[in-house]
C-alpha cells in the first residue's frame, strides 16, 4: 500500500495575517485601511493590498401606504464596502501595534492567522 505523506508547516515560516475590513461608508473605510497600512509599514512588515472586494448590496422594498395605495412601494439599500489586507511574516511588535489601533466607529475588522 502507498503511504500518504503530509507536509507540516514549520513555526515562523509562511505565517500570514489576513485583515478583512468592512464599513458602510467608503471614506471611513479607506481612512482606516490607510491607518492599518501605516502602522504595518512602521514596523517593516510586508503588505499585500488593500484589495477591494465586491460591494455587498442589500435591498429592502417597503409599502408606502398599508391600505389605499397598496401598489406604491419604496426601495432602500444598504451598501457594505470591503477590503482585504495581507501582512506576510508579521513580527510580534507589528501584531501588538495592530491590536492597539483605535479605528473609527462603524468599521468592522476580522483578523485571521493563516
Residue pairs with C-beta under 8 A, 6 or more apart in sequence:
12 89
13 89
14 89
15 88
15 89
15 90
15 113
15 114
16 86
16 87
16 88
16 89
16 113
16 114
17 86
17 87
17 90
17 95
17 98
17 111
17 112
17 113
17 114
18 84
18 85
18 86
18 111
18 112
18 113
18 114
19 36
19 84
19 85
19 86
19 87
19 98
19 109
19 110
19 111
20 53
20 82
20 83
20 84
20 109
20 110
20 111
20 112
21 29
21 32
21 33
21 36
21 50
21 82
21 83
21 84
21 85
21 107
21 108
21 109
22 29
22 80
22 81
22 82
22 83
22 107
22 108
22 109
22 110
23 29
23 32
23 80
23 81
23 106
23 107
23 108
24 78
24 79
24 80
24 81
24 106
25 81
25 106
26 81
28 104
28 106
28 107
29 81
29 83
29 107
31 104
32 103
32 104
32 107
33 50
33 83
33 85
35 101
35 103
36 85
36 98
36 101
36 103
37 47
37 50
37 85
39 94
39 97
39 98
39 101
40 47
40 85
40 87
40 90
40 94
40 97
40 98
41 47
42 97
43 90
43 91
43 93
43 94
43 97
45 87
45 88
45 89
45 90
45 91
45 94
46 87
46 88
46 89
47 85
47 86
47 87
47 88
48 85
48 86
48 87
48 88
49 83
49 84
49 85
49 86
50 83
50 84
50 85
51 83
51 84
51 85
51 86
52 81
52 82
52 83
53 82
53 83
53 84
54 82
55 79
55 80
55 81
55 82
56 79
56 80
56 82
57 77
57 78
57 79
57 80
58 77
58 78
58 80
59 75
59 76
59 77
60 75
60 76
60 77
60 78
61 73
61 74
61 75
62 73
62 74
62 75
62 76
63 70
63 72
63 73
63 74
64 72
64 73
64 74
65 72
87 94
90 98
98 111
103 109
